[in-house]
Structure formats: C-alpha cells, structure tokens
Amino acid sequence: MAGNETHYTLAPVKFEDNKPHLLIVISPYYKDIADNLLAGARKAITAAGATCDVAEVPGALEVPTAIRLAGNSSKYDGYVALGCIIRGETTHYDTVCNDSSRGLTLLGLQGYCIGNGILTVENRPQAEVRAETEGQNKGGGAAQAALHLIALSRKFLKPTGGIGFKPSSENIIIAGDEEGTKIT
C-alpha cells in the first residue's frame, strides 16, 4: 500500500532575492478539499519567501487554460494547479483526469513552471487525506514543485556572461584592422 511507503522529498526552496510571484489556479468544485489544498499551497509559498495570487475556475479542465491565459501577462514566475477529481459512475472521470494532466504537461514543456496539485482519487476519503495540510499536504507539495522549477529555470536560463555565440548586433573585428572596425 502506497500510504505506508516512505518517499524522498527535496528540501524546500527558499528565495532571498528576486522573490517569485506565483498564480494558484484552483477549481473549488469540492470546496472543503480545495480549501485545504489552497491553505497548504499558500503556506509553502509564504515559507519560500514568495508571493501569490489566486484565480478560481469552474473545474479541473479549465485549469490549464487559465494558466495559459495568465502566462500572456508575464506577471507570474510560476503556477500551482489545484483541484480534485473523484471517480464517478461514468468515463467522464478518465477524460477530466487525462485532459487536465495533459494540458498541464504541455504547458510545462513550453517552459511554464507548474506544480500539479489536482487530486485524482477513487473516493472522498482519499481526497481528504491527501488535502490535509498536516497530512499528505498535496497543495503544499504542488507549490514546492512549482518553486523548484522556478529555481531551476533561473539557474538554467540566467545570462551566460559572454559564453556562446554573440548576437550580430555586437562588434565584429576584422583581423589585422588596428582600428577595430565594426562590420554591420
């Protein structure tokens, strides 16, 4: 049973300078569960020295679209996707789980720093255990995932300090030209 296994968890990220600003996009379809996920995410973001805004959407399928729309603003460094999908009697559960996850994955591959905290569970008790801030705290875990990705993006995308190709707008010196003539 997975509940009895131990898992390695990365140390929480802490930002001293250039504190990130995140957007939490949440579907409050199951309000009590969503509230717990949100509390965990906010706590993790605050502990990291970051800030956040919150946007609500009707359901899990709308979460990726809201993140994409917010991405157009360049206001956010990362995103936390929160919600809960509980299996019902129809295949709608599979569609919502797969499509919301696929949407978030595609955004991540485009460079968005997203922590996925959309629970996909068989029943309400499973959701409650995963959403508890003093329990599995999947909201806090999703926020930490986004924060780790922000830290990685800053590490990998920082200026190289002159290593690599120079843009064509920089000076090109003609060999043997003592004046250093700029070619345009």
Stockholm file with secondary structure:
# STOCKHOLM 1.0

chainA/1-184         MAGNETHYTLAPVKFEDNKPHLLIVISPYYKDIADNLLAGARKAITAAGATCDVAEVPGALEVPTAIRLAGNSSKYDGYVALGCIIRGETTHYDTVCNDSSRGLTLLGLQGYCIGNGILTVENRPQAEVRAETEGQNKGGGAAQAALHLIALSRKFLKPTGGIGFKPSSENIIIAGDEEGTKIT
#=GR chainA/1-184 SS CGGGCCCCCCCCCCCSSSCCEEEEEECCSSHHHHHHHHHHHHHHHHHTTCEEEEEECSSGGGHHHHHHHHHTTTCCSEEEEEEEEECCSSTHHHHHHHHHHHHHHHHHHTTCCEEEEEEEESSHHHHHHHHCTTTTCHHHHHHHHHHHHHHHHHHHHSCCSSCSCCCTTSCCCCTTCTTCCCCC
#=GC SS_cons         CGGGCCCCCCCCCCCSSSCCEEEEEECCSSHHHHHHHHHHHHHHHHHTTCEEEEEECSSGGGHHHHHHHHHTTTCCSEEEEEEEEECCSSTHHHHHHHHHHHHHHHHHHTTCCEEEEEEEESSHHHHHHHHCTTTTCHHHHHHHHHHHHHHHHHHHHSCCSSCSCCCTTSCCCCTTCTTCCCCC
//
